């Protein structure tokens, strides 16, 4: 992934996978030395409950910004 600077991951993770979603994003960023932006669904669609927590993760695995469980949350971070 040499020329890649940002990986965007649109997801629909449901409970109880919140910790796994965070861990995968941080590991992906650190192993590939790229920024990762995760856009996860939130709310209830009549069948499943999605937990939100969309995030921007730095190339070193640190969380640069994270939404909560609110619908239509917005988060941004400056990428170097």
N, C-alpha and C positions, 0 to 999 in steps of 0.2 A: 504494500500500500504506500509506496514511497511518495508519489505525488499527491496523495490524499491528505487533506488538512482537517476535514470534518466529516463524521459519519452521522447521518440523520436516521433515527430509528422510530418510525411510527408504530405504536404497539397498542394492544388491547389486553394488557395483563389484568387478571382478576385476582381477588383474594383467594388463597393466602400467599401469593407469590411476590409480595412487596420487597422483601429482603433480597430475593433472588434477582429481581429486576435491577435493583441498585447495584448489587455485586457484579452482575454481568456487564453493566454499563461502565463501571469503574475499571474492571479487568480489561474490557475491550479498549478503553482509552489508553491505559497504561501499556498493555502488550503491543499495541500498534502505534503508540506515540502520536495519537491524533485526538482532537476534540470529539466528543460524542454528545449529540442532542437527542434526548428521548422524549417523544410526544406520546403520552399514554392517555387512554380514555379514562373518563371519570363518570361516576353516577351509576344509575340503574337503568337497564334497557328493557326491563320486564322479565328477563331471565337471569342475567348475570349482573354482578356488582363489580364495577371497575374502581380501582383505588386512586387513580390520578398519579400524583407525584412525578409529573414530567420534570426533566432536569437537564442541565447543561453541565457536562463533566470535562475538566481540563485534561490535557495530554498526560499529566502525571497522576491521574486518578482522583484528584480532589473535586468535590462538588462545588461548582462556581455559582449555581443558582438552582433552586428547586421550588416547584409549585406545591400546594397542598392538595386537598381532596376537592376543592371547589370546582364547579363547572366553569369552563371558559377562562381558566387562569392563564396569566401571561408572565413569563420570566425571561430575562435576558442577561447576557454576560458579555464582557468585552473579551474577544479572542486576540491574543498577541500575534 
